[in-house]
Amino acid sequence: MKVEFAPTNQALPSKAAAARPGRWRTFYRKLRKNKLAMVGGFIVLFYIVIALLAPVIAPHDPYAIDLVNKLKPPSADHWMGTDDKGRDVLSRLLYGTRLSMSVGFVAVFIGAFFGIILGLLSGYYGKWVDTVISRVIDVLLAFPGILLSLAIVSALGPNLFNVMVAVGVFSIPVFARIVRGSTLTVKKLEYIDAIRSLGANDFTIIFKHIFPNILSPIIVQATMRLATAILSAAGLSFLGLGAQPPLPEWGAMLSNGRDFLFTAPYLAMFPGLAISTLVLGFNIFGDGLRDALDPRMKQ
Amino acid sequence: MFVYIVRRLLQMIPVLLGVILVVFLIMQMVPGDPAVLLAGEGASAETIAKIRTQLGLDQPVMVQYFHYVTDVMTGDLGTSLRSNLPVFDEIMARLPATIELAIASIFVTVVLGMVAGIISATKQYSAADITIMIVALLGVSLPSFWLGLSLIYYFSVKLQWFPVAGWGTWKHMVLPAITLGTAGAAIVARMTRSSMLDVVRQDYIRTARAKGLREQVIVYKHALKNALIPIITVVGLQFGFLLGGTVLVESVFAINGLGRLIVDAIRMRDLPVVQGGVLIASVIFVFVNLLVDVLYRYFNKRIDLN
């Protein structure tokens, strides 16, 4: 019986990766069919454009104090009114988009970076490495909600950078757990054995051959986590532990607006609406990504 | 079951030691010398050295951690820098309000979430289903502190139905519980819907229908009971977010609970209170997780917890 073997290089994932554009095309087709996800995507895109163009589209200087015109309700000159220092709320909100989105992206990057490394090591090496890392993850997950971030900010001091770090640390166990699970599945696949038998070292196997194949759940989680990170960071700023005056961060603006809830409710309303719509955008876009990229994760 | 609970309690020990270690390490990150912080500005070197010896700060970090663990085990969480009272006593004085708020919120989460989820599942693709799912999507996206302020504005300031702030009567509880429970209710509604939809497609539900049972009996007695298992897990997970969320909601509604105690302590750099508060909240969360696992067992006898 004649058995034909495929040339060795055809069995390697590097060649298989050539088929990836097809996979991404399928994903994009699925995503486009999901109208709700597209709405979410457009909301996120809208805010990204605002963040980039804030200096161009903001009608006033967000820091310019004008006490004569303080606490003015929405008007033709100030579409969203002015705050207690006479600053234009719309301009502050537009500039605030940059801050709130940056906090979300940096925090998720920190969480994803360390979470991915921990998850890959834990899932790939198993044994005591897995035991130690899994216990660390268990411990980090034992802190309810944003309390871990709160404790970190209390130690490092209240400012926006420390909030990014604190919210990032809060996200590490979530990424680590997902990456660990995916790594456990992928490392058992035959192509990993094949690569190992060709003499590839652990570093190459983990970062070149396992990591690209577990990207889907990571992308989905990162998108969902952006929503949580923006909410958590805004919450910390609301408590006065994040962005400090005069920074126009949305949570801090809301916190300032709460003092004028009876006289100028719009001061709290607009930043709240901005946070809600952006978080909603990330949530529904994340849902759509999950359905298109990783249907098994669908609830 | 008893053996399982004992084993789970034993498994909790390393997690709790880890939680104590993380809290201890975070406080080690505080810039500057805690002894200088305690002694205040302009204190003599002698006073600072004395405080350092008193607090054991002159000893190696591992020894300090060991002392901290033994102190925590005996309920000694240190002394508040602000009030000079034992941190444990301060926390215990504030804990009842937080527990009441958490229970009221979990009630909102479970009742609102399950009712909405059941309606959604039993009337799949109807206008009610679509509306509930859209509201649920909004529910998970609203910042609780903004929802709280909006509720205060409409229901306390405009309509004057509920008090603006404080704690004590059922009227004080309504708005904070809705504020804190809404996000959880949205998640439970989505979970209940998908879980119920999975169950109603099972053969035994078809059999129940073929037997001519009333729809209500099928939904509430047969379907819901089996759909409860994943719902319990979600509710259990929500409790963690809820405990964390009390920090914000207590600040919005000026409730003298544990969350507000922690936030005030952070503002006043009262680190022993922050340390103790975070620790106690985490310990409660770990025990709630155990309770969720036990309930899981109760509702699903097929799970072999051993």
Interface residues (C-beta under 8 A of the other chain):
Chain A: R135 V136 D138 V139 L140 A142 F143 P144 G145 I146 L147 L148 L150 A151 I152 V153 S154 A155 L156 G157 P158 A227 L231 A234 G235 F238 L239 G240 L241 G251 L254 G257 R258 L261 F262 P265 A268 M269 P271 G272 I275 S276 T277 V279 L280 N283 I284 Q299
Chain B: P14 V15 L16 G18 V19 L21 V22 V23 I26 M27 M29 V30 P31 L137 L138 V140 S141 L142 P143 S144 F145 W146 L149 S150 I152 Y153 V157 R190 M191 S194 F239 G240 F241 L242 L243 G244 G245 V247 L248 S251 V252 I262 V263 A265 I266 R267 L271 V274 Q275 V278 A281 S282 I284 F285 V286 N289
